[in-house]
Amino acid sequence: MQPNPSLKKLGYSNTDRLLIIHADDIGMCHASLQAYIDLIEFKGISSAAAMIPCPWFPHLASYCRENVNADIGVHLTLTSEWDTYRWSPVSTHNAESGMIDSEGYFFRTTEEVQLLGDIEAVNLELSKQVERARRAGINITHLDTHMLSVAHPKYIHNYIQLATQQKLPFLFPRMDDAGYQNLGMDQEIASIAAQLINELDEMGVPLVDNVAGLDLNNPENRFKQAKQALCTLPSGITHFIIHPSIDTPELRAITPDWQSRVADYHTFMNDDIRVLISNIGIHVVGYELLKNLLLSR
């Protein structure tokens, strides 16, 4: 693909590597919230995204009101994946929405909500999550999607429209068909996404080039994994996903991948990772930078 036009607008060259260290799933539980606060204060991350329907969102909102410069977006959520720890839509309790399972919560899988979700109901839910974040006093910097749930022909256009209406950058990497399929998209949505990139570039919408991160299924040697991933980053802007949490009984009860989440926390609370990033010439940025670029068009 052609170099990202946002690089030049931000004062960088086409060969520079910009890195958004992005903490996902914040507010999912208390362990994620405390990890986020620690990492923000340590400057171990440069951005994060909040799960609005989850139990600890109000506490996160309180922190963000007191720390208005925190770079945090909305992790648009349409799934509730854990066995015994669940959450529901903020817009409806109506099963006809196609978003609610027999237990009254979001479906556990992306495939279910993509297959069964009513388009209008899903669009309303996404809008209400953004609205709730704004009402709670959060200075939203961007939008992204939990478990790629909006990456579907039924929802992708409205995801972009919502971000455009809200004047927010959004996670939509500049890739070709093959790149999108490598992210887990099927051929149809990958083709649609690739076609949209040229339109968004022409509109001057700032986009990231790459999505990378650490595999939640492999908690061993987390620093080594991070080092390898960071040292091999391509040029452009990379959205780098981690899922940090502190180690608590609650976290261990919620998810079997708790060890990876705790390892993410310790890895990015380590000065060695900051030294590594500096030594290999990577520029750490946040979504606030892209938001300001978008608003300056």
N, C-alpha and C positions, 0 to 999 in steps of 0.2 A: 504494500500500500504506500501511498504518498506520505511523507512526514506529516506529523500532527501540526496543523496550523497554529494551535494554541501555544506550542513551544516558543515560536518567534514572538508572539504577542506577549508572552511572559518574560521575554528577555533571555531565552536560552537558545542553544543551537539545536539542530536536528539530531545530533548525536548524543546530546545530554540525556542522562537518566534521572528522571524525577520519580520519587517514591512517596506514595500515600500509605503510611502504616495504619491500617484500618482495623479497629476492634469491633467485631460483630457480636450480636446477641446481647447488647447491654440492656439491663433491666429484666432479662429473662428470669434471673434469681438474684438474691443478695450477693452471692459470691461473684457474679459478673459485675455488679455495680461497684463493689469495693475494689475489685481489680482495676476497673476503669478509672476510678478516682486516684488510685495509687499511680497508675501509668500516666495519667494526665499531669500529675504533679511532678513526676519523675521525668517527664517529656520522653517517655518510651514509645508513645504512639502520637500520630499527628491527626487522627480523625477516628470517629466511631459512629455507630448507628444504633438507635434505640428501638426496642420492640414495644410498641405502644400498648398492645392488648395485655401485656404480661404484668404479673403482680407487683413487681418492684419499680414499675414505671413512675408512679407518683414520687417516690424518693429520688429517682434520677432527675425528674423535672425540678424538684426542689434544689438539688445541687446545681443544675444548669441555670436556674434563676439567679443564684448567687455567684455564678461563674459564667457571665454572659459571653465571654470570648471562647468558651469551649466549642471546638469544632465537632458538631454532632448532627447527624442526619436521621431520617426516619427509615428504619429497616422494615419496609412494607411487608406485613405478615398475613398470610392466608392459611398457614398450617400450624398444627400443634402436635409435634412429632413424638413426644415422650409417652411412655406407657401409663405412668401414674401421676404425672404433673402436667396439667393442661390449662389452656386458656381459650377464650371464645371471641367472636367478632365484637367490635365496639358499636356497630351500627344496627344489629338486628339479632333476634333469637328465633327467627322464622326459618324453619327447615326448608321452605320452598326457595330460599336464597341459593341453595346448592352449596353452601359453605359449611354446613353443620352436620356432624355425624350423629349416630343414634344416641350418643352420650351427651349431646348438647354442646360439644366443643368443635373447633376447627377440625377438619380431617387431618389425619396423621401424615399423609403423603401428598406431594405436589401433583402426582398424576390424578388423584381423586378430585382435587379442587379444579384442576384444569379441565377435567372431563365433565364434572357435574355443576360447576359454578355458573350461576346466572350472570350474564355479562353486566347488566345494570346493577345488580346487587353487589357484585365484586367492585365495580367502579365506585359505588357509593361507599363501600367499606374502606377502600384506599383513600378516598377523599376525607372520610371521617377520621382516619388515623392521623393524617396530616393536620386536620383541623384541631384534633385533641392536643397534639403536640404544640401547636401555636397557642391555643388557649391556656396551656400549662406554662407558657412563658419561655418556651425553648426557641432560641434563635437558630432555626433549621439551616444547615449548610448544603444539604443534598438529599437525594432519595436513592435507595437501593432496594433490593428484594430478598427476602428470606427464602432460602431453598429454591431460588430461581422460579418462584411460583408465578410471577407475571410474564415469564419468558414463554409466551404461548400466543398463537395468532388471535385468540379471543381477547387478550388483555394488553398486548404490547403497545398498541397504538394509544390506548387510553393512559397507560403508564407514562408515555412520552408527553401526551397532552396535559396530564396532571402536573408534571414537572414544568412544562412550559408555562402553564397558567400560574403556577406558584413562583415562577422566575427562579428556579433552582436547577443546578447541574444534577445529573443523575448517572447512575452506573449503567453504561452502555458502551462497552469497549469497541474500539475501531478495529474490526477484524473482517476477514473474508468468510465465506461459507464454512471452510474447513476449520477455521479457528473457533467459530461458534459451535460447531459440532463437537469439537474437543472439550468445550465447556459443558457439554451434556445436552445441548439443544438438539431436537430432531431436525431432519433435513428441511422441512417446511419453514419452521421458525428461523432456522439459520439463514435460509435464502431471503426471507423477509427482512431480517436484521441487517444483512449485508447491503441490501438495496437502500435501507434507510440511512446508512452511514454518509453517503454522498450528499443526501438532502440536508442532514444535520450539519455537516461541514460547511455547506454553502450558506446555511443560516447563521453560521458563526457560533454554534453551540459548542462549548468546550467539553471535550470527551477524553477519557483515559484511553490508552492504547492497549494495555495488557491487564489481565487479572491473574494474580499468583497468590500463593499462600502456603500454609502448612497443613498437611493431611491430618485430620482428626483421628484417623485410625492407626496412627503410628506415633506413640508418645515417647519412644526411645530416642536419645541423642538429639533432642530438640534444637539445641544451639547449632549442632552440625548441620541439621536439615536447613535451618534458617541461613546459615553461612553459604551453603551450596546454592540455595535459591536466590539469595541476594547477589552473590558474585556472578551469577549467570543471567541477571536481568538484562533484557534488551533495551535499546534506546527508547525514548518516549516516556509517557506517564504511566506508571504501574499502580494499580489498586491492589495492595498486598494485605490479604485477609489473615487475621489471627482471631482466636476465640478465648481471650484470657479470663480466668477466674481464680480466685483464691481457693484454697483447699478447705472445705467445710463439710460437715455431715450432710447438710442440705444438698450440696452439689453432688456428692457421692450417691445420694438417694435418687437424684433426678436422672442422671445420664451415665451410661457405661463408658463414655469417652472422657470422663472427668480428668483422667491423668493427663491427657493431651491439653486440656484447657488450663490446668494448673501449670503444666510445663511451658505453655505460651506465656503465661504471666511471668514466670521466673526468667525466661529467656529475654524478654523485653524490659524487665526490670534490672538488667545487667549492663553495666557500663561497657562491657566488652562488645556488645552488639552495636552500641553507638560508635565506638572507636572503629569497628569494622566498616560500618556504613560510611564514615568519614574518610577512611583510608582508601576505599575503592571508588571514591569520587561520586557518590550518589547524593543527590539533593533531596532532602526530605521536605515535602510540602503537605498542605491540607486541602480539603475541599473549599475552605473559605477563599483560597486563592482563585479557584475556578469560578466560584460564585461571584466574586468581584469582577472577574473578566466577563462573565455573562451579563452582569448588570451594566457594564461599561460599553456594550455594543452600540 
